[in-house]
């Protein structure tokens, strides 16, 4: 958090909020909701309950401001409330009844809420920073909660004292817990490297037979055991930089524009405006006044405004067809669609051709012959999709993407592979990830992204699916990306689309 924000959210601001200053309360929400969202997101691994936890935390904090005796400790107090809410969610999840052996409410996470993907894409992480983010998936739940706080300590958002207070531990016990978590995180980083190596170690391929790609402690231990005993894989961890050095100064993950918590706050702002300030309102088990929720709504709007500056969103397009690589040239926004080649619409040129007649007929009647110009063939579905994406990029000031033959080759190969082997994922059944596939075709990237879709054959429909306010849209409207490749294949489930985006290594 920069110095300006720190000044505005200092002790004076907290005291003003305690005194009932509505603007001060709104400023607290706008300044601290991103911190709460990041703690909850990382601790809950992007579960759909993240928005509820963030919202409930801010409601509870505003309702409890009067009881905060030391305004200077507001940040550590807020983080402690967040951690309590996270633990309540964990406890509630463990107590839910199960159906068919699955917890219907806790186990089924929002597929678009993966916090690791949000971190990688929204902060533009690459190299070892990206590996650290992906390694967090391999942590045990307790260590993931600790990581949520330690990540913020490493990036300068929290102090060690605040971290210890949030965990309700002594500084000494906290240090022991952090060291144990960091050791597990380092093991996860090497596991990420080993699974992403291309080609993969043959012995590791045998070890991971039956692995479905979902990180868990059992497979982490099995893979780590192989790495320690394998001369090839063991070398993968020799150049690791300390994780805290990689995270130093890293920004908070912006709150998604379509976050349910933010949408709730905006809706509350609209409905509370006509409600008496003393009317009571309840959300998810916590009592809060309508005035408090109006404050949350106003503060959330401020957060959305800031987020919009950092993130831009766009819609995806449908492109069904197996394309051939095209030269890496800039693609401009699509022109208006050409009208259909019908006699009424196509230009017609008339030429008078004399028609022979009997000699006694003194004049000849010309018979017009229409010569129609032939309309050029429509662009390929892949080109249509790129044109649609570039049109959206133009709206937010991003340069058009260039079609790169290498990215096209990687995207087409992945689309074909998904059809041939009957899967739909960024990671193929061999465990090969997108970055390894792009490297294998010779594209030297500094940043990459990938969007997938299955079913629609229209480029416009695909783009509409991807313009969901989530990671797909963030990918397409990331001005850092310069190149693109689109793959299209047809299978039993319809068209399979792969869009690979990249920024070349300078």
C-alpha positions in Angstrom: 0.0 0.0 0.0 1.5 3.4 -1.0 2.3 6.2 1.5 -0.7 8.3 0.4 -3.1 5.5 1.2 -1.3 4.8 4.4 -1.7 8.4 5.4 -5.4 8.4 4.6 -6.0 5.2 6.5 -4.0 6.1 9.6 -5.1 6.6 13.1 -6.8 9.9 12.4 -9.1 8.3 9.8 -10.0 5.4 12.1 -10.9 7.8 14.9 -13.1 9.9 12.4 -14.8 6.6 11.4 -15.4 5.7 15.0 -17.0 9.2 15.5 -19.5 8.4 12.8 -17.9 10.2 9.9 -19.5 8.5 6.9 -16.8 9.6 4.5 -14.1 8.2 6.8 -15.9 4.9 7.0 -16.2 4.8 3.2 -12.5 5.5 2.9 -11.7 2.6 5.3 -13.8 0.2 3.2 -12.2 1.4 -0.1 -8.7 1.1 1.3 -8.9 -2.2 3.2 -11.3 -4.3 1.3 -8.5 -5.4 -1.2 -6.3 -6.5 1.7 -9.2 -8.6 3.2 -10.0 -10.0 -0.2 -6.4 -11.1 -0.7 -6.1 -12.8 2.7 -9.4 -14.6 2.2 -8.7 -15.6 -1.4 -5.3 -17.1 -0.6 -6.5 -18.9 2.6 -9.6 -20.4 0.9 -7.7 -21.1 -2.4 -10.2 -19.1 -4.4 -13.3 -20.9 -3.1 -16.6 -19.3 -3.9 -17.0 -18.2 -0.2 -14.1 -15.7 -0.6 -16.6 -12.9 -1.5 -18.8 -13.8 1.5 -15.8 -13.8 3.9 -14.6 -10.4 2.6 -18.1 -8.9 2.9 -18.8 -10.3 6.3 -15.4 -9.1 7.6 -16.0 -5.5 6.5 -19.5 -5.5 8.0 -18.2 -6.9 11.3 -15.3 -4.4 11.4 -17.6 -1.4 10.8 -20.1 -2.6 13.4 -17.3 -3.2 15.9 -15.4 0.1 15.4 -16.7 1.5 18.6 -15.1 -1.2 20.6 -11.6 -0.8 19.1 -9.7 0.8 21.9 -6.4 1.4 20.0 -7.1 2.9 16.6 -3.5 2.5 15.6 -4.0 -1.3 15.7 -6.8 -1.2 13.1 -5.0 -3.2 10.5 -3.9 -6.1 12.7 -7.4 -6.1 14.2 -9.0 -6.3 10.8 -6.7 -9.1 9.7 -7.6 -11.0 12.9 -11.3 -10.6 12.1 -10.6 -11.9 8.6 -8.8 -15.0 9.9 -11.7 -15.7 12.4 -14.2 -15.5 9.5 -12.0 -17.9 7.4 -11.9 -20.4 10.3 -15.7 -20.2 10.8 -16.1 -21.0 7.1 -13.8 -24.0 7.4 -15.7 -25.2 10.4 -19.0 -24.7 8.7 -17.8 -26.6 5.6 -16.7 -29.5 7.7 -20.1 -29.7 9.4 -22.2 -29.7 6.2 -24.1 -32.8 5.4 -22.8 -34.8 2.5 -24.6 -36.3 -0.4 -23.0 -39.2 -2.2 -19.8 -38.7 -0.3 -19.3 -35.1 -1.5 -19.9 -31.9 0.5 -22.3 -30.0 -1.8 -21.5 -26.6 -0.3 -17.9 -26.6 0.5 -16.2 -29.0 -1.9 -17.7 -27.5 -5.1 -15.6 -24.4 -5.6 -16.3 -21.7 -8.2 -14.3 -22.9 -11.3 -13.6 -19.2 -12.2 -12.4 -18.3 -8.8 -9.0 -20.0 -8.7 -6.9 -17.5 -6.7 -3.6 -18.8 -8.1 -4.8 -18.1 -11.6 -6.1 -14.7 -10.6 -2.7 -13.9 -9.0 -0.7 -15.0 -12.0 -2.8 -13.3 -14.6 -3.8 -10.1 -12.8 -0.3 -9.4 -11.5 1.4 -10.6 -14.8 3.6 -13.1 -13.0 6.2 -15.1 -14.9 9.3 -17.1 -14.3 10.0 -17.9 -10.6 7.3 -15.6 -9.3 4.8 -17.6 -11.3 6.2 -20.8 -10.0 5.8 -19.6 -6.4 2.1 -18.8 -7.1 1.5 -22.2 -8.6 3.3 -23.9 -5.8 0.8 -22.6 -3.3 -1.7 -25.1 -4.7 0.4 -27.9 -3.1 0.2 -26.6 0.4 -1.8 -28.2 3.2 -4.9 -26.2 4.3 -3.3 -25.0 7.6 -0.2 -23.8 5.7 -2.4 -22.1 3.1 -3.9 -20.0 5.9 -0.5 -19.1 7.1 0.7 -18.4 3.5 -2.2 -15.9 3.1 -0.6 -13.7 5.8 3.1 -14.5 5.1 2.6 -13.5 1.4 1.4 -10.1 2.5 4.3 -9.8 5.0 6.8 -10.7 2.2 5.2 -8.1 -0.1 5.3 -5.4 2.6 1.6 -5.2 3.4 1.8 -6.7 6.9 4.5 -6.8 9.6 5.6 -9.9 11.5 3.9 -8.6 14.6 0.6 -8.2 12.8 1.0 -11.7 11.3 1.6 -13.2 14.8 -1.4 -11.3 16.3 -3.7 -12.5 13.5 -2.6 -16.1 14.2 -2.9 -15.6 18.0 0.7 -16.9 18.4 3.9 -15.7 20.0 6.5 -14.3 17.6 8.7 -17.3 18.3 6.0 -19.8 17.5 5.1 -17.8 14.4 8.7 -18.0 13.2 8.7 -21.8 13.5 5.4 -22.1 11.6 6.6 -19.8 8.8 9.8 -21.8 8.3 7.9 -25.0 8.1 5.4 -23.5 5.6 8.3 -22.1 3.5 9.9 -25.5 3.4 6.7 -27.0 2.1 6.3 -24.2 -0.4 9.8 -24.8 -1.7 9.0 -28.5 -2.3 5.9 -27.4 -4.2 8.0 -25.1 -6.4 10.2 -28.0 -7.4 7.2 -30.2 -8.0 5.7 -27.5 -10.3 9.0 -27.4 -12.3 9.2 -31.2 -12.6 5.6 -31.6 -13.8 6.0 -28.7 -16.2 9.3 -29.9 -17.7 9.1 -30.8 -21.4 9.8 -33.5 -22.1 9.0 -34.9 -18.7 11.4 -37.2 -16.9 10.3 -40.8 -18.0 10.6 -42.1 -14.5 8.4 -39.3 -13.1 5.9 -40.2 -15.8 5.7 -43.7 -14.3 5.5 -42.3 -10.8 2.5 -40.0 -11.7 0.5 -42.7 -13.4 -3.1 -42.2 -12.2 -2.5 -38.6 -11.1 -5.5 -36.5 -12.3 -3.6 -33.2 -12.0 -5.2 -32.0 -8.8 -2.6 -30.9 -6.3 -2.7 -32.6 -2.9 -0.3 -33.6 -0.1 -0.2 -37.3 -1.0 1.0 -36.6 -4.6 3.3 -33.8 -3.4 5.1 -36.3 -1.1 5.3 -39.0 -3.8 6.7 -36.6 -6.5 9.1 -34.9 -4.0 10.4 -38.3 -3.0 11.1 -39.1 -6.7 12.8 -35.8 -7.2 15.2 -36.3 -4.3 16.3 -39.6 -5.7 16.5 -38.6 -9.4 19.6 -37.0 -10.7 17.7 -35.3 -13.5 14.9 -33.9 -11.5 16.9 -33.0 -8.4 18.8 -30.4 -10.5 15.6 -28.4 -11.1 15.7 -26.8 -7.7 19.3 -25.6 -7.7 18.6 -22.0 -9.0 15.6 -21.2 -6.8 15.6 -17.6 -5.4 14.2 -17.1 -1.9 10.4 -16.8 -2.2 10.3 -13.7 0.1 12.7 -11.9 -2.3 10.4 -12.7 -5.3 7.3 -11.4 -3.5 8.9 -8.2 -2.1 6.9 -5.2 -3.3 4.4 -7.3 -5.2 1.0 -5.6 -5.5 -2.3 -6.9 -4.1 -4.4 -8.9 -6.5 -7.2 -6.5 -7.7 -10.7 -7.4 -6.8 -12.5 -8.8 -9.9 -14.9 -6.3 -11.4 -17.6 -9.0 -11.4 -17.0 -10.1 -7.8 -20.3 -11.1 -6.1 -19.2 -9.0 -3.0 -18.8 -5.9 -5.1 -22.0 -6.5 -7.0 -23.8 -7.0 -3.7 -22.4 -3.7 -2.4 -23.5 -1.8 -5.5 -27.0 -3.3 -5.2 -27.1 -2.4 -1.5 -26.2 1.2 -2.4 -29.1 1.4 -4.7 -31.6 -0.1 -2.3 -30.4 1.5 0.9 -30.6 5.0 -0.5 -34.3 5.1 0.3 -34.1 3.2 3.6 -34.1 4.9 7.0 -30.6 4.9 8.6 -31.9 2.9 11.6 -33.5 0.1 9.6 -31.9 -3.2 10.5 -30.4 -5.5 7.9 -28.9 -9.0 8.2 -26.4 -10.8 6.0 -25.1 -14.4 6.4 -25.6 -14.5 10.2 -24.1 -11.1 11.0 -26.4 -8.2 12.0 -25.5 -4.9 10.4 -27.4 -1.6 10.1 -28.5 -0.3 6.7 -26.3 2.7 7.2 -23.3 0.4 7.6 -24.2 -1.5 4.4 -24.6 1.8 2.6 -21.0 2.7 3.7 -19.8 -0.6 2.4 -21.5 0.0 -0.9 -20.0 3.4 -1.3 -16.6 2.2 -0.4 -16.9 -0.8 -2.8 -17.7 1.6 -5.6 -14.5 3.4 -5.0 -12.6 0.1 -5.1 -14.3 -0.8 -8.4 -13.2 2.5 -9.9 -9.6 1.9 -9.0 -9.8 -1.7 -10.2 -11.2 -0.6 -13.6 -8.1 1.5 -14.2 -5.9 -1.5 -13.7 -8.0 -4.1 -15.5 -9.9 -4.0 -18.7 -12.4 -6.6 -19.9 -13.4 -7.9 -23.3 -15.6 -10.5 -25.1 -14.4 -13.7 -27.0 -15.3 -14.8 -30.4 -16.3 -18.1 -32.0 -13.9 -19.4 -34.7 -14.6 -22.9 -36.1 -12.0 -24.2 -38.5 -8.6 -25.7 -38.8 -6.5 -22.7 -39.7 -3.1 -22.5 -41.4 -0.4 -20.3 -39.9 -0.6 -16.7 -40.9 2.3 -14.2 -41.0 2.9 -12.2 -37.8 1.4 -9.0 -38.9 -0.8 -6.6 -37.0 -4.5 -7.2 -37.3 -6.7 -4.1 -37.4 -10.2 -3.9 -36.0 -12.8 -5.6 -38.2 -14.5 -3.6 -40.9 -18.2 -3.6 -41.3 -19.4 -7.0 -42.7 -19.6 -7.1 -46.5 -23.2 -7.4 -47.8 -24.2 -10.7 -49.3 -23.4 -11.2 -52.9 -26.9 -11.0 -54.3 -28.0 -9.2 -57.5 -29.6 -6.5 -55.5 -26.5 -5.7 -53.5 -23.7 -6.5 -55.8 -22.5 -3.8 -58.3 -23.7 -4.5 -61.9 -22.1 -3.4 -65.1 -24.3 -3.3 -68.2 -22.8 -3.7 -71.7 -25.0 -3.4 -74.9 -24.5 -6.3 -77.2 -26.2 -6.2 -80.6 -28.6 -9.1 -81.3 -28.8 -10.3 -84.9 -32.2 -9.7 -86.5 -33.7 -10.3 -89.9 -32.3 -7.9 -92.6 -35.7 -6.3 -93.1 -35.7 -5.2 -89.5 -34.0 -1.8 -89.6 -32.9 -1.6 -86.0 -31.3 -3.9 -83.4 -32.6 -4.1 -79.9 -29.8 -4.3 -77.3 -30.0 -7.1 -74.8 -28.3 -6.2 -71.6 -25.9 -8.7 -70.1 -25.2 -8.3 -66.3 -21.6 -8.7 -65.2 -21.4 -9.1 -61.4 -18.3 -8.5 -59.4 -17.4 -11.5 -57.2 -17.2 -10.8 -53.4 -14.0 -11.9 -51.8 -14.3 -15.0 -49.5 -15.0 -14.3 -45.9 -12.0 -14.4 -43.4 -11.3 -17.6 -41.7 -13.0 -18.2 -38.3 -9.7 -17.8 -36.6 -9.1 -14.5 -38.2 -12.6 -13.4 -37.4 -12.0 -14.2 -33.7 -8.7 -12.3 -33.7 -10.4 -9.3 -35.4 -13.2 -9.3 -32.7 -10.7 -9.5 -29.9 -8.7 -6.6 -31.4 -11.8 -4.5 -31.7 -12.3 -5.0 -27.9 -8.7 -4.2 -27.3 -9.0 -1.0 -29.3 -11.8 0.2 -27.0 -9.5 0.1 -24.0 -6.4 1.5 -25.7 -4.5 -1.8 -26.3 -2.6 -2.4 -29.6 -3.9 -5.1 -31.9 -2.6 -8.6 -31.5 -0.4 -10.1 -34.3 -1.0 -13.6 -35.4 2.2 -15.5 -34.7 2.7 -18.8 -36.6 4.4 -20.4 -33.6 1.6 -19.6 -31.3 -0.9 -20.7 -33.9 0.9 -24.1 -34.2 0.9 -24.5 -30.4 -2.8 -23.6 -30.1 -3.8 -25.8 -33.1 -1.9 -28.8 -31.7 -3.6 -28.4 -28.3 -7.0 -28.2 -29.9 -6.3 -31.3 -31.9 -5.0 -33.1 -28.9 -8.1 -32.3 -26.8 -10.3 -33.8 -29.5 -8.1 -36.8 -30.1 -7.7 -37.7 -26.4 -11.1 -36.5 -25.2 -10.1 -34.0 -22.5 -10.8 -30.3 -22.0 -8.1 -28.6 -19.9 -5.0 -26.3 -20.1 -2.9 -29.3 -18.9 -2.9 -32.3 -21.1 -3.1 -35.9 -19.8 0.7 -36.1 -19.7 0.8 -33.1 -17.4 2.3 -30.7 -20.0 1.2 -27.2 -19.3 0.8 -24.2 -21.6 4.2 -22.6 -21.0 6.0 -25.8 -21.9 3.9 -26.1 -25.1 4.8 -22.6 -26.2 8.4 -23.1 -25.4 8.4 -26.4 -27.4 7.4 -24.5 -30.6 10.2 -22.0 -30.2 8.3 -19.0 -28.9 10.5 -17.3 -26.3 7.9 -15.7 -24.0 8.1 -13.2 -21.2 4.4 -13.6 -20.5 1.7 -15.9 -21.7 -2.0 -16.6 -21.4 -4.5 -19.1 -22.7 -8.3 -19.3 -23.2 -10.3 -22.4 -24.1 -13.9 -22.9 -25.2 -15.8 -25.9 -26.3 -19.1 -26.2 -28.2 -19.9 -23.1 -30.2 -18.8 -22.7 -33.8 -19.3 -19.0 -34.1 -16.3 -16.7 -33.3 -18.7 -14.1 -31.9 -20.2 -16.6 -29.5 -16.8 -17.7 -28.2 -15.8 -14.1 -27.6 -19.1 -13.5 -25.8 -18.3 -16.5 -23.5 -14.8 -15.2 -22.8 -16.1 -11.6 -22.1 -17.2 -12.9 -18.7 -15.5 -10.3 -16.5 -13.0 -13.0 -15.4 -9.7 -14.4 -16.4 -10.6 -14.9 -20.1 -11.5 -11.3 -20.5 -8.4 -10.2 -18.5 -6.2 -12.2 -20.9 -7.7 -10.7 -24.0 -7.6 -7.1 -22.8 -4.0 -7.3 -21.3 -2.1 -4.7 -23.2 1.1 -6.5 -22.3 0.3 -9.3 -24.8 1.5 -8.7 -28.4 1.0 -12.0 -30.2 -1.8 -14.5 -30.6 -2.4 -17.9 -32.1 -5.8 -19.6 -32.5 -6.5 -23.3 -32.9 -9.8 -24.9 -33.8 -10.8 -28.5 -34.1 -14.1 -30.3 -34.2 -15.0 -33.2 -31.9 -18.1 -35.0 -30.5 -18.8 -32.0 -28.1 -18.6 -29.5 -30.9 -15.8 -27.0 -31.8 -12.7 -27.0 -29.5 -11.1 -23.5 -29.4 -7.6 -22.7 -28.1 -6.4 -19.1 -27.9 -2.7 -18.6 -26.9 -1.5 -15.1 -26.2 2.1 -14.1 -25.6 4.6 -11.3 -25.1 8.0 -12.1 -26.6 11.1 -12.1 -24.5 12.9 -8.9 -25.2 
